[in-house]
């Protein structure tokens, strides 16, 4: 199944959901970094003018806000991505504006520059024209469920062992997942999960994603960038493993192979 076929699946399930609920719907796409969810989301929104799309990556907290979180909770929060590093209020305001928009309205959709590590100025955000039948948000941890308290005791990698020995970082993340993130997820009607075959492929997928962002071949990614990425993905390992093991909301599951080929689709659940 290609990206085009995933788009066809999304179009089908959204149409059925709209007919069932008799109103516009909100759909979340989730999955490990590099799994193809954002590519599918962008492709769908590009071909369907009634799909308003933004990513959880577009509502990261600004660098200064993450630094404050790092100072108050754990230095690991300097790194964007884990629950607690997103501006969920901005995401909610955007969903509300899309819901309330009329035919002649233009709704700003937030954007974040990952390479520069800052939010794009609001004056430069793209505008969605009119009303949306589908509000689409993709994000690696969309629909993630919190872990039991006892699961937080054991570090899952060297990052947690060396830099989160007391567990303050992972406990704050888990509390965020249990509270504000679940409240945000409650706003969605359907979750589609892109399931990697295992955590082991995710570092390679993330490297390929980085090469794509830079417009270069994978082999051309500088050594220091590779080293930073190896540490970077460790921030995502715990929740990714948890989601792959079933700790997620998912009405539909798209099962992926080692090279992101689609092995099958399970759903609806």
Order of alpha helices (4+ residues) and beta strands (2+ residues): alpha-beta-alpha-beta-alpha-alpha-beta-beta-beta-beta-beta-alpha-alpha-alpha-beta-alpha-alpha-alpha-beta-beta
